[in-house]
Amino acid sequence: MRSNIKSVLICFFDQKGIVRKEFVPPGQRVNAAFYVEVLKRLRKNVRRERPDHWRNNTWLLHHDNAPAYAALLTRRFLTDNNMTMVLQPSNSPDLAPSDFFLFPKLKMKLKGRRYQTEEIQAQSQAVLNTLRENDFQECFKNWHAAGIIVKPQKGTTLKVMPAPNV
């Protein structure tokens, strides 16, 4: 049973858990200007939730190649704020941890019902609250086991590359 309600969740997480999550307001397009505002809020959360990573600038941002994420405005913000980014290879949606870990967990718990916007957001929040640190650690372990390695690239970005077959 499919719902006519569309609710977009933007979620940032690491091996310890969720660092920032927010639902896109109904009718709001996720364009570069909106996404830069999300990134500003993310930076505040990282500073508060992961102070060691903030101080040492050891946190990495990984997102896919959506137009808002790849836009010049977004890239300029990332560069101006010295945010290290892991690039998503083209045509590789299955490499994003949210696509193989987070969203399938949400879909599995939420399928089979019709929701109103507030209800689906509350239910999504409840599912996210059930995830523990070891779930996130397993996600990143699987990401690494899938052959994803991070290689430094010029500037402040990193590039995700499939591990060579050995």
Helices and strands as residue ranges (DSSP letters): E 9-14, E 17-23, H 32-49, H 51-56, E 60-62, H 67-70, H 72-80, E 84-87, G 93-95, H 97-97, I 98-102, H 103-110, H 117-130, H 133-145, E 148-152, E 157-162
